Amino acid sequence: MNGQNPPRISLVDCRLIGQQSGPDLAKRLKLGGRERLLDLGGGAGTNAIAFCQVYPELHATVFDLPATLKLAEKTVKDAGLESRVALHPGDFNRDHLGGPYDVVLMSDILHYQTFQMNQDLVKKGFGSLAPGGRLVIKDRFLDEAGTGPAWTTAFAVHILVNTQQGSCYRVGQAMQWLQAAGFVSVVELEKTAVVQGTKP
């Protein structure tokens, strides 16, 4: 994870959650033929590992703060994927993301940031993609009425109370970030959970 270090799930818990959900997410995204993945704010590297295990041709880069990548280094080594998962230390709001990538994944990082920070980060993600690349945002989104799903509204209260600048955003706001950055074919892949845009 990146940013201002607000209260959040521990990296160990994130690793366990990623080990459980990462492979299913990777399969649902249908990334066959893609070769370069950026896992932005990728924490312990569990999503990157899961994606590489599902897609043998894929190489991934986990971009996160140096202290966080210490755990990712062990997780990647334990998975035997040091040759396919690179670790890129930095602050994604300030530093260059590298690339070009075929896929940029932003998983559960944007609710800790302001609307403007997210809009800027999505634009930066656009710049790091190769033509035809995909940016995938997985997060806890509210519906357009802002009243559901129930578990997201409860989480939104937690974010409001425990962070200085975070928020649970509506699906339409995430799609707005993608469109403003220049993405086309902007779609909600999974209701209140995953949105995606494609770089022309």
LOLO-396053 format. One line per 3 residues: number of its first residue (from 1); their letters; for each residue x, y, z of N, C-alpha, C, CB. Coordinates in steps of 0.001 Angstrom, whole numbers, plus 500000, padded with zeros to 6 digits. Glycine has a CB too. Example, Ala and Ser with C-alpha at 12.3 -4.5 7.8 and 13.67 -1.06 7.14 Angstrom:
# residues 2
1> AS> 513190 494310 507800 512300 495500 507800 513200 496700 507800 511308 495527 509046 | 512850 497750 507080 513670 498940 507140 512900 500030 507870 514084 499402 505725 $
This chain:
# residues 200
1> MNG> 500835 498802 500000 500000 500000 500000 500873 501251 500000 499054 500004 501218 | 500299 502342 499540 501045 503566 499390 500314 504669 500124 501243 503919 497907 | 500926 505853 500221 500193 507008 500722 500501 507371 502143 498759 506770 500601 $
4> QNP> 499456 507828 502893 499651 508488 504167 499580 507573 505388 498652 509549 504306 | 499534 506265 505186 499500 505294 506273 498314 505466 507220 500767 505381 507053 | 497059 505547 506702 495900 505593 507578 495634 504223 508167 494672 506098 506825 $
7> PRI> 494748 504105 509188 494419 502802 509731 493869 501905 508628 493408 502932 510882 | 494339 500680 508590 493896 499777 507544 494168 498348 507951 494582 500098 506220 | 493709 497422 507104 493993 496019 507335 495501 495815 507299 493281 495122 506287 $
10> SLV> 496004 494933 508163 497442 494703 508199 497900 494041 506898 497824 493832 509416 | 499207 494166 506614 499750 493562 505408 499636 492047 505449 501200 493972 505221 | 499710 491463 506637 499550 490013 506745 498135 489622 506356 499871 489526 508176 $
13> DCR> 497140 490383 506850 495753 490115 506475 495550 490317 504984 494798 491015 507262 | 496145 491377 504428 496046 491627 502989 496613 490455 502205 496781 492924 502610 | 497715 489888 502702 498329 488760 502010 497374 487570 501988 499660 488369 502683 $
16> LIG> 496712 487301 503112 495768 486185 503173 494562 486423 502268 495303 485964 504614 | 494042 487662 502280 492902 487993 501424 493282 487851 499960 492402 489421 501708 | 494461 488365 499596 494913 488281 498218 495108 486849 497754 496191 489042 498054 $
19> QQS> 495626 485995 498632 495816 484596 498281 494489 483913 497987 496541 483868 499397 | 493429 484359 498651 492120 483757 498454 491395 484320 497234 491275 483959 499686 | 491479 485635 497035 490678 486269 495987 491437 486526 494691 490135 487558 496493 $
22> GPD> 492763 486620 494763 493564 486969 493603 493388 486058 492402 494974 486980 493983 | 493476 484723 492565 493329 483845 491399 491975 483981 490705 493530 482412 491816 | 490907 484104 491478 489574 484242 490876 489472 485548 490087 488478 484191 491967 $
25> LAK> 489992 486636 490665 489977 487917 489956 490769 487817 488664 490545 489037 490842 | 491939 487201 488721 492781 487059 487539 492035 486324 486427 494078 486317 487892 | 491357 485246 486770 490626 484466 485768 489465 485265 485190 490111 483159 486380 $
28> RLK> 488761 486005 486037 487601 486761 485562 487999 487879 484602 486840 487345 486742 | 489216 488412 484751 489655 489517 483892 490105 489056 482507 490785 490263 484561 | 490340 487760 482345 490695 487205 481026 491851 487974 480374 489470 487228 480095 $
31> LGG> 493030 487804 480942 494205 488553 480499 495133 487759 479590 494973 489024 481688 | 494642 486692 479000 495470 485903 478096 496058 486763 476992 494662 484768 477494 | 497349 486582 476708 498026 487366 475681 498699 488626 476206 497052 487740 474625 $
34> RER> 498370 489014 477437 499034 490172 478043 500341 489704 478687 498105 490871 479103 | 501355 490557 478632 502676 490133 479105 503209 490941 480272 503649 490207 477989 | 502720 492185 480466 503314 493069 481474 502210 493679 482331 504166 494186 480805 $
37> LLD> 502229 493371 483615 501229 493857 484565 501892 494756 485606 500505 492673 485253 | 501277 495903 485880 501688 496748 486998 500644 496620 488086 501869 498238 486562 | 501044 496138 489260 500169 496059 490427 500496 497270 491297 500360 494693 491220 $
40> LGG> 499694 498317 491148 499992 499601 491783 499527 499600 493235 499326 500755 491010 | 500445 499938 494149 500113 499836 495567 499853 498394 495941 498898 500700 495907 | 500672 497494 495377 500393 496055 495443 500700 495373 496751 501139 495381 494404 $
43> GAG> 501151 496116 497760 501320 495546 499094 502241 494340 499118 499988 495161 499652 | 501729 493243 499646 502535 492031 499811 502770 491283 498510 501875 491113 500794 | 502181 491751 497422 502424 491131 496124 501542 489941 495812 503826 490712 496042 $
46> TNA> 500496 489711 496601 499681 488516 496408 498888 488552 495108 498739 488345 497571 | 498407 489719 494717 497702 489776 493429 498657 489504 492278 497027 491146 493238 | 499830 490132 492307 500808 489908 491249 501178 488430 491150 502062 490753 491496 $
49> IAF> 501374 487793 492290 501713 486364 492309 500572 485542 491723 502024 485894 493750 | 499344 485833 492158 498186 485082 491676 498020 485230 490169 496916 485545 492390 | 498206 486447 489670 498045 486681 488238 499114 485932 487452 498107 488183 487926 $
52> CQV> 500341 485934 487951 501417 485212 487264 501195 483705 487294 502764 485546 487895 | 500593 483210 488346 500310 481777 488426 499199 481374 487467 499930 481390 489851 | 498246 482261 487258 497146 481975 486330 497602 482109 484881 495961 482915 486596 $
55> YPE> 498482 483092 484610 498940 483369 483250 500453 483175 483158 498553 484806 482825 | 500912 482025 482697 502356 481713 482695 503206 482670 481868 502564 480324 482181 | 502597 483394 480899 503367 484307 480059 503509 485694 480679 502717 484424 478700 $
58> LHA> 502853 485913 481812 502794 487249 482406 503990 487539 483304 501516 487406 483200 | 504487 488777 483232 505469 489299 484179 504833 490496 484885 506817 489703 483455 | 505047 490611 486175 504384 491643 486968 505392 492515 487697 503427 491010 487968 $
61> TVF> 504995 493763 487916 505753 494699 488740 504863 495158 489880 506263 495913 487904 | 505346 495008 491102 504633 495500 492280 505240 496834 492664 504706 494482 493470 | 504431 497886 492633 504897 499241 492949 504327 499628 494300 504475 500272 491843 $
64> DLP> 505206 499890 495272 504742 500305 496593 505906 500928 497365 504143 499101 497376 | 505592 501375 498570 506613 502000 499412 507699 500993 499779 505979 502585 500685 | 508939 501454 499956 510043 500527 500239 509788 499617 501441 511306 501309 500474 $
67> ATL> 509253 500155 502521 509016 499325 503714 508016 498217 503422 508510 500188 504881 | 507006 498519 502633 505985 497525 502288 506576 496414 501431 504813 498191 501551 | 507484 496775 500542 508047 495792 499624 508963 494785 500316 508806 496496 498534 $
70> KLA> 509334 495052 501554 510119 494057 502291 509308 492783 502493 510572 494622 503654 | 508024 492928 502802 507150 491766 502932 506901 491146 501561 505812 492158 503600 | 506711 491987 500549 506473 491474 499202 507661 490638 498722 506207 492632 498226 $
73> EKT> 508861 491074 499061 510057 490333 498644 510025 488902 499167 511328 491043 499137 | 509633 488738 500426 509541 487397 501011 508410 486598 500372 509330 487487 502529 | 507266 487244 500151 506120 486554 499568 506436 486059 498162 504900 487478 499540 $
76> VKD> 507088 486901 497376 507452 486526 496008 508480 485395 496016 508007 487746 495241 | 509437 485487 496910 510463 484432 497003 509841 483109 497411 511560 484826 498009 | 508934 483147 498381 508259 481922 498825 507464 481278 497693 507332 482226 500002 $
79> AGL> 506956 482116 496774 506187 481598 495637 507085 481135 494493 505225 482662 495131 | 508394 481388 494607 509327 480990 493560 509179 481786 492285 509155 479550 493257 | 508767 483061 492404 508499 483874 491217 509413 485089 491099 507068 484329 491229 $
82> ESR> 510610 485010 491690 511528 486153 491627 511867 486558 490183 512813 485822 492379 | 511841 485621 489253 512193 485932 487864 511037 486586 487116 512625 484665 487135 | 509837 486562 487680 508679 487090 486958 507960 488219 487689 507711 485985 486694 $
85> VAL> 508292 488450 488948 507662 489537 489713 508757 490488 490191 506833 488976 490934 | 508760 491690 489637 509731 492712 490021 509117 493626 491074 510191 493532 488787 | 509970 494206 491908 509532 495119 492962 510051 496517 492657 510023 494641 494359 $
88> HPG> 509143 497487 492626 509495 498863 492255 509139 499782 493417 508757 499308 490940 | 510137 500204 494215 509841 501079 495356 509543 502509 494924 511003 501074 496333 | 508589 503114 495589 508282 504511 495297 506940 504928 495857 508307 504751 493810 $
91> DFN> 506627 506190 495670 505340 506766 496043 504567 507001 494755 505511 508101 496868 | 503488 506258 494547 502825 506326 493243 502184 507679 492940 501779 505263 493162 | 501967 508508 493951 501437 509840 493700 502511 510820 493242 500768 510365 494941 $
94> RDH> 503776 510475 493456 504859 511394 493141 505837 510868 492090 505605 511717 494386 | 506039 509574 492070 507119 508994 491266 506618 508421 489944 507826 507907 492054 | 507561 508301 489004 507271 507709 487694 506935 506227 487881 508485 507886 486715 $
97> LGG> 505956 505731 487118 505483 504360 487299 506213 503345 486434 504020 504291 487007 | 507036 503818 485507 507690 502880 484598 506750 502504 483462 508149 501620 485354 | 507065 501393 482807 506240 500925 481711 507019 500929 480401 504991 501785 481585 $
100> PYD> 506341 500714 479271 504878 500574 479185 504391 499192 479636 504417 500832 477753 | 503185 499172 480190 502546 497953 480662 501344 497628 479782 502119 498094 482137 | 500947 496364 479818 499731 495937 479131 498507 496065 480028 499873 494499 478652 $
103> VVL> 498724 495953 481329 497639 496059 482300 498151 496811 483523 497097 494649 482697 | 497353 497762 484011 497609 498393 485299 496450 498033 486217 497774 499953 485162 | 496778 497459 487372 495777 497085 488366 495871 498026 489553 495962 495618 488818 $
106> MSD> 494751 498666 489900 494632 499469 491109 493619 498773 492007 494201 500954 490788 | 494103 498001 492951 493229 497181 493787 493171 497723 495210 493708 495726 493797 | 492001 498217 495593 491737 498666 496968 492736 499698 497468 491744 497485 497900 $
109> ILH> 493039 500681 496629 493929 501764 497057 493268 503137 496975 495187 501759 496215 | 492256 503292 496129 491752 504632 495853 490839 505179 496942 491022 504630 494556 | 490276 504326 497778 489397 504850 498830 490180 505533 499955 488549 503721 499408 $
112> YQT> 491494 505460 499919 492310 506172 500909 492739 507558 500410 493548 505342 501259 | 492305 507939 499208 492780 509176 498606 491617 510118 498270 493590 508868 497348 | 491972 511365 497952 490966 512338 497541 490550 512093 496092 491500 513773 497712 $
115> FQM> 489434 512704 495713 488948 512607 494338 490014 513077 493356 487662 513430 494161 | 490622 514227 493633 491619 514785 492719 492865 513914 492640 492001 516192 493154 | 493312 513386 493778 494472 512498 493768 494203 511276 492890 494829 512060 495202 $
118> NQD> 492989 510737 492986 492643 509561 492192 492562 509897 490707 491317 508974 492666 | 491983 511048 490403 491902 511449 489006 493299 511607 488413 491110 512757 488867 | 494216 512200 489185 495595 512370 488723 496296 511021 488569 496376 513260 489697 $
121> LVK> 496032 510097 489502 496693 508796 489461 496199 507965 488280 496461 508041 490771 | 494909 508028 487998 494379 507303 486841 494990 507858 485555 492829 507402 486793 | 495157 509178 485485 495807 509780 484317 497258 509314 484213 495746 511322 484395 $
124> KGF> 497929 509208 485340 499310 508710 485333 499337 507252 484864 499950 508838 486748 | 498358 506475 485312 498263 505090 484872 498077 504993 483363 497117 504390 485583 | 497264 505899 482809 497061 505956 481360 498396 506142 480653 496090 507097 480985 $
127> GSL> 499225 507049 481176 500511 507334 480568 501486 506177 480626 501115 508511 481222 | 501299 505270 481568 502227 504146 481716 501827 502923 480893 502327 503759 483169 | 500662 502988 480230 500161 501855 479454 500592 501930 477996 498647 501792 479539 $
130> APG> 500792 500759 477409 500990 500667 475962 499633 500844 475267 501649 499296 475569 | 499617 501237 473999 498349 501304 473276 497593 499972 473354 498595 501686 471810 | 496301 500061 473618 495497 498859 473788 495534 498295 475196 495951 497818 472833 $
133> GRL> 496317 498933 476077 496426 498462 477455 495162 498739 478250 497613 499110 478136 | 495018 498003 479336 493822 498103 480177 494181 498583 481583 493102 496744 480250 | 493382 499495 482114 493504 499881 483515 492289 499340 484244 493624 501435 483681 $
136> VIK> 492540 498552 485282 491480 497903 486042 491483 498470 487462 491665 496351 486055 | 490332 498984 487890 490181 499485 489251 489252 498556 490011 489639 500942 489261 | 489782 497942 491047 488973 497107 491945 488889 497836 493282 489591 495651 492118 $
139> DRF> 487691 498071 493757 487546 498804 495008 486158 498555 495596 487782 500319 494786 | 485881 499221 496707 484572 499137 497346 483769 500361 496899 484696 499068 498923 | 483020 500218 495829 482277 501335 495275 480849 501377 495817 482260 501251 493756 $
142> LDE> 480343 502597 495935 478933 502803 496224 478151 502810 494915 478713 504123 497008 | 476851 502479 495001 476009 502614 493829 475755 504096 493564 474676 501846 494013 | 475059 504389 492484 474901 505788 492097 474051 506586 493078 474291 505868 490727 $
145> AGT> 473188 505912 493829 472393 506605 494848 473217 506897 496095 471167 505773 495220 | 474362 506213 496234 475214 506396 497404 474698 505729 498656 475387 507833 497667 | 473741 504809 498500 473116 504165 499664 473403 502681 499767 471637 504369 499621 $
148> GPA> 474141 502120 498869 474431 500697 498908 475663 500396 498073 473230 499882 498411 | 476136 499141 498140 475671 498040 498978 475879 498341 500471 476399 496746 498595 | 475149 497622 501314 475173 497909 502750 476571 497800 503341 474242 496969 503482 $
151> WTT> 477320 496787 502928 478656 496610 503506 479595 497743 503082 479245 495251 503084 | 479359 498311 501899 480192 499433 501454 479832 500703 502207 480038 499656 499943 | 478556 500926 502475 478174 502118 503249 478752 502046 504651 476638 502262 503317 $
154> AFA> 478797 500848 505229 479414 500693 506551 480908 500976 506488 479170 499280 507098 | 481550 500497 505429 482976 500760 505254 483230 502239 505030 483533 499949 504085 | 482312 502914 504331 482451 504350 504074 482495 505135 505378 481298 504853 503195 $
157> VHI> 481712 504701 506371 481735 505359 507677 483098 505170 508327 480618 504806 508592 | 483642 503968 508215 484978 503687 508763 486027 504601 508120 485355 502197 508538 | 485966 504738 506803 486922 505586 506089 486769 507045 506531 486723 505462 504557 $
160> LVN> 485533 507492 506658 485276 508881 507053 485841 509183 508433 483777 509169 507035 | 485691 508237 509342 486111 508446 510728 487620 508295 510890 485390 507467 511649 | 488216 507385 510136 489603 507002 510410 490646 507532 509435 489695 505543 510432 $
163> TQQ> 490227 508285 508420 491212 508860 507504 490971 510350 507365 491153 508173 506123 | 492012 511054 506959 491909 512499 506775 491344 512870 505422 493255 513141 506950 | 491517 512004 504421 491163 512403 503066 490467 511320 502258 492380 512833 502347 $
166> GSC> 490275 510140 502819 489697 509049 502058 488187 509138 501931 490064 507754 502684 | 487640 508311 501039 486201 508261 500819 485868 507015 500015 485699 509540 500094 | 484649 506511 500177 484156 505491 499262 483470 506221 498116 483176 504480 499980 $
169> YRV> 483900 505943 496913 483412 506664 495746 482346 505858 495004 484570 506996 494806 | 481546 506564 494233 480541 505911 493405 481187 505332 492149 479422 506902 493029 | 480556 504312 491596 481044 503709 490357 481191 504773 489275 480094 502591 489884 $
172> GQA> 480212 505658 489171 480243 506693 488141 481427 507618 488274 478985 507494 488182 | 481893 507854 489500 483062 508702 489692 484320 508020 489170 483228 509056 491168 | 484452 506715 489422 485602 505973 488909 485598 505953 487388 485606 504541 489456 $
175> MQW> 484423 505784 486805 484320 505803 485343 484649 507199 484794 482900 505372 484897 | 484297 508223 485569 484630 509600 485189 486142 509796 485158 483984 510604 486166 | 486874 509240 486144 488331 509351 486145 488911 508725 484885 488926 508682 487397 $
178> LQA> 488399 507555 484530 488904 506847 483362 488631 507631 482077 488274 505456 483276 | 487428 508137 481945 487076 508892 480737 487888 510176 480628 485582 509221 480731 | 488068 510868 481750 488824 512120 481745 490284 511892 481370 488739 512793 483111 $
181> AGF> 490813 510708 481712 492212 510392 481394 492409 510040 479926 492696 509243 482257 | 491318 509725 479220 491433 509382 477812 491109 507941 477475 492790 509678 477356 | 490682 507165 478478 490344 505764 478216 489056 505660 477408 490206 504987 479536 $
184> VSV> 488977 504594 476618 487765 504271 475873 487242 502928 476374 488035 504233 474329 | 486061 502545 475907 485450 501278 476333 485441 501177 477857 486209 500072 475721 | 485032 502261 478507 484982 502287 479976 483728 501538 480432 484983 503767 480522 $
187> VEL> 483931 500487 481227 482812 499623 481626 482914 499248 483099 482775 498350 480762 | 481772 498942 483680 481690 498359 485019 481679 496847 484838 480409 498863 485810 | 482817 496212 485082 482934 494773 484863 482182 493973 485912 484389 494364 484856 $
190> EKT> 482242 494427 487163 481546 493748 488258 480865 494812 489104 482531 492879 489124 | 479609 494643 489346 478786 495661 489984 479379 496128 491309 477386 495130 490206 | 479573 497439 491433 480144 498111 492603 481466 497530 493073 479172 498062 493726 $
193> AVV> 482216 496922 492137 483480 496284 492530 484627 496494 491551 483262 494825 492701 | 484387 496390 490254 485477 496460 489279 485045 497287 488071 485910 495040 488834 | 485847 498303 487728 485639 499073 486503 486927 499029 485689 485221 500554 486820 $
196> QGT> 486800 499234 484387 487944 499098 483488 487850 500078 482331 488039 497670 482958 | 489000 500549 481892 489100 501339 480675 490225 500821 479810 489313 502815 481000 | 490128 501062 478512 491146 500620 477555 491791 501835 476913 490532 499693 476473 $
199> KP> 493096 501832 476810 493814 502927 476157 493734 502746 474644 495299 502984 476629 | 493354 503792 473917 493267 503672 472456 494595 503276 471823 492794 504980 471856 $
